[in-house]
Each structure stands twice: as structure tokens, then as C-alpha cells.
């Protein structure tokens, strides 16, 4: 069967980048087809940002209840019902799925539910039907990675956390990245005995070293056992449990969740002659206009090099739609000063360069740091702490890195991202009057540099 009318834009993948590109393109009058074979909203809405944040809120409840006692409230939360949290989350995700579909339909985007495969320079096959389009966008996102080791079939992937039939008493999270730290914190907060296994020396590779050390120490203080230098080489299935083995160690556990990164989702996406050129990291190589090595085929989001963040995919999809259909010449998308957050406990907010990156780029930098116990815990015996850090290019006085670990880190760093995007200097920070008493004011009251 053939679509003789043809489309201006065929998009494979209804995640953040694909949906945004579809809606913006349709708004410019383009005839758009969107293909999705799993769920609308992609990883973020279904098995990523949204359910993860909801579970993170839930995991903070025991600590909030304990804190309430110091304020005179008698709060009893001994009875936690996992199915209630899980199923309420699922209802919310289903509601969001419906919103995505309605938004696309209202924008006059044609939806195809099925597996899309690029079979020609301007041709995509879905459900046995050939669609023809002037431009094709690959926005299929990523999928959890699992290593090929003996017994790996006995481990779950990160997606599975959101649909567990019951909470395990003991769980192992394998991985040291932000997803692994978030999952470890969530399960720990919900009362699970958590072991986090990481093959390296310190979790959260790629983040500022002070933040990495601070967060790891706080996670351990919260009750998580972190096994560093634990490169798992085998999983054994026992009668009623599972065993992880690594050089110099082993661990018997009830459930294992792998969060060892993600890889691009190219499953059966191309015919042999239509696969675009890849980078050394296995991502689709694109130019500054997101065009692949095959003319008129584009890619955005987690399938290309860059920060694997939902807002980045949204920005890329929106930029591409405007580039192709607005009639205006677009400046290349800027990736400078992109803020991000990690919803582990303590949470992390970060903008710009780490101290290590700034030293390499600028040489002479000035560091400001503050480590304190937040005021909200002062009436209790609880000991959470907050770390704040500024990285300044000494020559220009520009703040090139801002990092926080502690309560509301994501909310606080989002506001500072505006100023840093505009090129704020340390003098600008110093001239800003703080809001007292808040944790955020610490960023504008740090005056003494950290000595070398």
C-alpha cells in the first residue's frame, strides 16, 4: 500500500524531540506524520523524568514525617502500600499519554501506531504501508543498556522499577551514573535495603568532583551501601534470591536493577543501504542543522551526541522544525550553560563547567564553596547538609560553573541559569541582594575564595 499524497515531514518517535518537532512543523502548515510503536511522550514521560520525580517525592516522605516531629506533629507513616504508589503513578502517566495524543491531533498531525523503518531517502514503511516525505526525522531516543555477562537475564532494567509487582526487601542497583543514584535513593527512601555497585572509584562520573564526593557521603549517611570498584562479572540465580559476583566480592540480594547507561534505539530502523554514518560512540553523526550523512534525513535527541536531557531534545526538535518550515534562517542551537538536575538524595543542580573542566579551559580560576546544615533541620537531630559551589574565570570574572547538592537544588539552579546564560560575573552575584533566610541566598553571599 502506498501513500500517494506524501508528507512534508515524517517523524519516527513520539518522545520529547519528535512530538515538539511535529507540533511546531504542523503549526507552520507542514503536512506531518508521526510514527510511534510504544508510548507517547517517550522515555521521559513514561519510564524516566516524570515517574522518577513522582517516586522521588514519595521517597522523601519518611524524612519529612521525621522532620515534622521536631515541629510538634505526631505523624505515623509506618504503613506504606507500594501498589498504591505504583498504580497512582500509572494513572498519571496514562493521563499524560492522552494529552500528548490530543495535542498532536489538534495540531493536525497524522499519527501512525506501529514500527517505522526507513526504506528510502524519502520513504518510511509502517504497518506494511509506505509513507513518502520530503524530510524524515529520527527521534527514537535511547534504551537501557545491559552488559553481556553470565546470568544477566536475572537482572531487571531501569524501566522495570516503575512496574514492580512488589518492593524487594533487598535491592542492588548496578551503575554509578545519575540514574543509578536516583534509583538507589528512591528505593532507600521507600524502606528497601539498598546496595549500589559501581565499577569505578567514585559515583557520578562527569560531575564536579566536590559534588561527587559530597553526594556519595550523604547517600551512605542515608543508609545506602556503595560498593566501589565492583565490576560485576556474573549473576547467579539461587532458590529464593540472586547473587552478584565481582573480583574480590559477592552479594546475595532479592532483586537486581541495572542502570549502567543507555544506548541509541536503532532496532530494525534502517534497511541495509539507509543507515546513516555513526560517531565513534555509536551515535548518529549530524551537522549543525541536525542533518545526517543522508540528505533530508535528520536526527535529534538521545540518538545524537550531546546532553541526554529532555529539554535539549525539545530544543533540538523545535529548532529543526523552524529551520525547515518557518522560512527564516536559524542560528545554530547553543549548548552553552544548559542547567540540569539529578533527583537523588541529596538532589543535585548544575550549570556550566565543573572545576576540572574550567581549569583545563581557562587555567586561572577562582573557587567559592559553602557547606552547611540547612535551617529547616535546626530543630531536629537530622543531619542533611547542602553544598554550593561557584567556579569563576578569574580573568573575566564570569561565573562559568554553578553546582549545588541539597534540598531543592533543581529549583534553585534553574533561576540562576538565566543569569549565567546572560554572562553573569561574580561581581553581578555579589551585587545581588539575597532573600533571607533561604538556602539560595548563599550563592550571592559567598565572598571568600577557597585557597589552593
C-alpha positions in Angstrom: 0.0 0.0 0.0 1.4 3.4 -0.9 0.6 6.9 0.4 0.4 8.9 -2.9 -0.2 12.3 -1.2 3.1 12.3 0.6 4.2 14.3 3.7 6.4 17.3 4.2 7.8 15.8 7.4 7.8 12.2 8.7 9.0 11.7 12.2 9.8 8.4 13.8 9.5 8.5 17.6 6.9 10.3 19.7 9.2 11.3 22.5 10.1 14.8 23.6 12.0 15.8 20.4 9.7 14.1 18.0 6.4 15.5 19.4 7.8 19.0 19.7 9.1 18.9 16.1 5.8 17.6 14.9 3.7 20.3 16.6 5.9 23.2 15.5 6.2 22.0 11.9 2.4 21.5 11.7 2.0 25.0 13.1 3.9 26.3 10.1 1.5 24.5 7.8 3.6 21.4 7.1 1.9 18.1 6.5 3.3 15.9 9.3 3.2 12.2 10.0 4.4 10.9 13.4 5.2 7.2 14.0 5.4 5.6 17.4 5.4 1.9 18.4 5.4 2.0 22.2 4.2 5.1 24.1 3.6 8.8 23.5 5.9 11.1 25.4 8.9 8.8 25.2 11.2 7.8 28.0 10.8 11.0 29.9 7.0 10.8 30.4 6.7 7.0 30.7 9.8 5.5 32.3 12.0 8.5 33.0 11.7 12.0 34.3 8.1 12.1 35.3 7.6 8.8 37.1 11.0 9.1 38.6 10.2 12.5 40.1 6.9 11.2 41.5 8.7 8.3 43.1 11.3 10.7 44.4 8.7 12.8 46.1 7.3 9.6 47.7 10.7 8.5 48.9 11.2 11.8 50.7 8.0 11.3 52.8 9.6 9.3 55.7 12.2 12.0 56.2 9.5 14.7 56.0 7.5 12.8 58.6 10.5 12.6 60.9 11.2 16.3 60.5 7.5 17.0 61.3 8.1 15.5 64.7 10.6 18.3 65.6 7.9 20.8 64.8 5.4 19.2 67.2 3.4 17.0 64.8 2.7 13.3 65.6 3.0 11.7 62.1 2.6 8.0 61.7 3.6 6.6 58.3 4.5 3.0 59.2 2.1 1.5 56.7 3.4 2.1 53.1 1.5 0.5 50.3 3.6 0.1 47.2 0.8 -0.9 44.8 -1.0 2.4 45.6 2.1 4.5 44.7 2.8 2.4 41.6 -0.8 2.4 40.3 -1.4 6.1 41.0 1.7 6.8 39.0 0.5 4.7 36.2 -2.9 6.5 36.1 -1.0 9.8 35.8 1.2 8.5 33.0 -1.9 7.3 31.1 -3.4 10.8 31.5 -0.3 12.4 30.1 -0.3 9.9 27.2 -3.8 11.0 26.3 -2.8 14.7 26.5 0.1 14.1 24.0 -2.2 12.3 21.6 -4.8 15.1 21.8 -2.2 17.8 21.3 -1.0 16.1 18.2 -4.4 15.5 16.8 -5.4 19.1 17.5 -2.3 20.2 15.5 -3.5 18.0 12.6 -0.5 15.6 12.9 -1.3 12.2 11.4 -0.4 9.5 13.9 0.7 6.0 13.0 1.0 3.5 15.8 3.5 0.9 14.7 7.2 0.4 13.9 8.6 2.8 11.4 11.5 1.8 9.2 13.5 4.0 6.8 13.5 2.2 3.4 14.5 5.0 1.1 15.8 8.6 1.1 12.3 9.9 1.4 10.4 6.7 2.3 9.3 5.1 5.6 7.4 1.9 6.0 5.0 1.4 8.8 2.4 -1.4 9.2 3.1 -2.5 5.6 2.3 1.0 4.3 4.8 3.1 2.5 4.9 6.8 3.5 6.7 9.3 1.4 8.1 12.5 2.8 10.3 15.4 1.8 12.1 15.3 5.2 12.5 12.4 7.7 13.4 12.8 11.4 14.8 10.1 13.6 13.8 10.8 17.2 13.7 7.3 18.5 15.6 8.0 21.8 17.5 5.5 23.8 17.1 2.3 25.7 18.7 0.8 28.8 22.0 -0.9 28.3 22.7 -4.3 29.8 26.2 -5.9 29.5 26.6 -9.5 28.2 27.7 -11.3 31.3 26.6 -14.8 32.6 23.2 -14.6 34.3 22.3 -11.1 33.1 18.8 -12.5 32.3 18.2 -12.5 36.0 18.5 -8.7 36.3 15.9 -6.0 35.6 16.5 -2.8 33.6 15.7 0.7 34.9 12.3 0.8 33.2 11.1 -2.1 35.3 11.3 -0.2 38.6 8.1 1.6 37.7 6.1 -1.6 37.4 7.5 -3.9 40.1 4.7 -6.2 41.4 6.1 -5.8 44.9 9.0 -4.0 46.5 12.0 -6.2 47.3 13.4 -6.2 50.9 17.0 -6.0 49.5 17.9 -4.5 46.1 21.1 -4.0 44.2 21.5 -1.1 41.8 24.3 -1.7 39.4 25.7 1.6 38.0 27.3 4.8 39.1 25.6 7.4 36.9 22.8 9.8 37.8 20.0 7.2 37.0 21.6 4.6 39.3 22.0 7.2 42.1 18.4 8.3 41.7 17.1 4.7 41.8 19.2 3.9 44.9 17.9 7.0 46.7 14.3 6.2 45.8 14.4 2.6 47.0 16.3 3.6 50.1 13.7 6.2 50.9 10.9 3.7 50.5 12.5 1.4 53.1 14.4 -1.1 50.9 17.9 -2.2 51.9 19.9 -0.8 49.0 23.4 -1.7 47.7 24.8 0.3 44.8 27.6 -1.3 42.8 29.9 0.8 40.7 32.9 -0.4 38.7 34.8 2.9 39.3 36.3 4.7 42.2 33.5 7.3 42.8 29.9 7.6 41.5 28.6 10.3 39.3 31.4 10.5 36.8 31.3 13.7 34.7 30.0 15.8 37.6 32.1 18.2 39.7 34.4 16.2 42.0 33.3 18.1 45.1 29.7 17.3 44.3 30.5 13.7 43.6 32.3 13.2 47.0 29.6 15.2 48.9 26.7 13.3 47.4 28.3 9.9 47.8 29.0 10.6 51.5 25.4 11.8 52.0 24.0 8.7 50.3 26.0 6.5 52.6 24.8 8.5 55.6 21.2 8.0 54.4 21.7 4.2 54.6 22.8 3.2 51.1 25.8 0.8 50.9 28.0 1.8 48.0 30.4 -0.8 46.6 33.1 1.0 44.5 35.4 -0.9 42.2 32.7 -3.6 41.9 32.7 -4.6 38.2 30.1 -7.4 38.2 31.1 -10.3 36.1 28.4 -12.8 36.9 24.9 -13.1 38.3 23.7 -16.4 39.9 20.1 -17.4 40.5 19.6 -19.0 43.8 16.5 -20.7 45.2 14.9 -17.6 46.6 17.4 -14.9 45.9 20.2 -13.8 43.5 23.9 -13.4 43.8 26.2 -10.8 42.3 29.9 -11.6 41.9 32.8 -9.3 41.2 36.5 -9.5 41.7 37.0 -9.6 45.4 33.4 -9.6 46.4 29.9 -11.1 46.2 26.5 -10.1 47.4 23.2 -12.0 47.9 20.2 -9.9 47.1 16.5 -10.2 46.3 16.4 -8.0 43.2 18.9 -6.5 40.8 18.3 -3.4 38.7 20.8 -2.4 36.0 21.3 1.3 35.4 24.6 1.2 33.6 23.7 3.8 30.9 21.6 3.9 27.8 22.3 3.3 24.1 20.6 4.7 21.0 17.4 2.8 19.9 18.0 1.8 16.3 16.2 -1.5 16.5 15.2 -2.5 12.9 15.1 1.2 11.9 17.1 1.1 8.7 17.3 -1.1 5.6 20.9 -2.0 4.8 21.6 0.8 2.4 19.8 3.5 4.5 21.8 3.5 7.7 23.4 6.9 8.3 27.0 7.4 9.4 27.7 6.9 13.1 30.2 8.6 15.5 32.8 6.6 17.4 30.4 6.4 20.3 27.7 4.8 18.1 25.5 7.9 17.9 24.2 9.2 14.6 26.5 11.8 13.2 24.8 15.1 12.3 25.8 18.6 11.2 24.8 21.8 13.0 21.4 21.6 11.2 20.9 18.0 12.6 21.1 16.5 9.1 22.7 13.1 8.9 25.0 11.8 6.2 21.9 11.0 4.1 20.3 14.1 2.6 16.9 15.1 4.0 17.2 12.6 6.9 17.7 14.3 10.3 18.2 13.2 13.9 17.7 14.8 17.3 17.7 13.8 21.0 19.4 10.8 22.6 20.4 9.2 19.2 23.0 12.0 18.6 26.0 13.2 20.5 25.3 15.7 23.3 23.5 16.0 26.6 20.8 13.3 27.0 18.2 15.6 28.6 14.6 16.1 27.7 14.8 19.9 27.4 17.7 19.5 25.0 15.7 17.2 22.8 12.8 19.6 22.9 15.0 22.5 21.9 16.5 20.5 19.0 13.2 19.3 17.7 11.8 22.9 17.8 14.9 24.3 16.2 14.7 21.8 13.3 11.0 22.4 12.7 11.6 26.1 12.4 14.7 25.6 10.3 12.8 23.5 7.8 9.4 25.2 7.7 9.4 28.7 9.1 11.2 30.3 6.2 13.6 32.1 8.5 17.4 31.5 8.7 18.2 30.0 12.1 21.3 30.5 14.1 22.9 27.2 15.3 21.4 26.0 18.6 23.6 27.0 21.6 24.5 24.3 24.1 26.3 26.7 26.5 25.1 26.9 30.1 22.5 24.2 30.0 21.2 23.5 33.5 20.4 20.0 34.7 19.3 18.3 37.9 19.6 14.9 39.5 16.9 13.7 41.8 18.9 11.5 44.1 19.1 12.3 47.8 20.6 14.9 48.2 19.4 16.3 44.9 21.9 18.0 42.5 21.6 21.1 40.4 24.4 22.1 38.0 25.1 24.7 35.3 28.2 25.1 33.2 31.7 23.7 33.8 33.0 21.6 36.6 36.1 22.8 38.4 38.2 20.3 36.4 36.8 21.4 33.1 37.2 25.1 33.9 40.9 24.6 34.9 41.5 22.9 31.6 39.8 25.6 29.6 40.8 28.8 31.4 43.8 27.8 33.6 43.3 30.5 36.2 40.1 30.1 38.0 38.7 31.1 41.4 36.5 28.7 43.5 33.9 29.6 46.1 32.3 27.0 48.3 29.8 26.7 51.1 28.9 23.5 53.1 26.1 23.9 55.7 23.2 22.3 57.5 20.0 23.9 56.2 17.9 25.9 58.7 14.8 23.7 58.2 16.6 20.9 60.2 17.8 23.1 63.1 15.0 21.9 65.5 15.7 18.2 64.8 18.6 15.8 65.2 18.6 15.2 61.4 21.9 15.9 59.7 21.4 16.6 56.0 23.8 19.1 54.6 23.9 21.3 51.5 26.9 22.1 49.3 27.1 25.1 47.0 29.9 25.9 44.7 30.8 28.6 42.2 33.5 28.3 39.5 34.8 31.7 38.2 37.1 32.5 35.3 39.5 34.8 37.2 40.4 36.9 34.1 36.9 37.8 33.0 35.2 37.4 36.4 32.5 35.4 34.7 30.8 32.6 36.7 31.4 29.6 34.4 30.1 26.9 36.7 27.5 26.7 39.4 26.9 23.5 41.4 24.6 22.6 44.3 23.8 19.4 46.2 21.0 19.6 48.7 17.3 20.3 49.1 15.6 22.0 46.1 18.8 22.0 44.1 17.0 21.8 40.8 14.5 24.6 41.6 17.3 26.9 42.8 19.7 26.3 39.9 17.0 26.9 37.3 16.7 30.5 38.3 20.5 31.1 38.3 20.7 29.6 34.8 19.1 32.7 33.3 21.8 35.0 34.7 24.6 32.6 33.7 23.3 32.3 30.2 23.5 36.1 30.0 27.1 36.0 31.1 26.8 36.9 34.8 30.0 37.7 36.6 31.0 37.2 40.3 30.5 40.9 40.7 26.9 40.6 39.5 26.4 37.8 42.0 27.9 40.0 44.8 25.7 43.0 43.8 22.5 40.9 44.1 20.7 41.2 47.4 19.8 37.8 48.8 16.5 36.6 50.0 16.8 35.9 53.7 16.5 33.3 55.2 16.9 31.0 52.2 19.5 28.5 51.1 19.6 30.2 47.7 21.0 33.4 49.1 24.2 31.5 49.8 25.1 31.8 46.1 25.1 35.6 46.3 26.8 35.9 49.7 30.0 33.9 49.2 32.9 36.3 49.4 36.0 34.3 50.4 37.6 32.2 47.7 38.8 28.7 48.5 42.5 28.6 48.9 44.5 26.3 46.6 
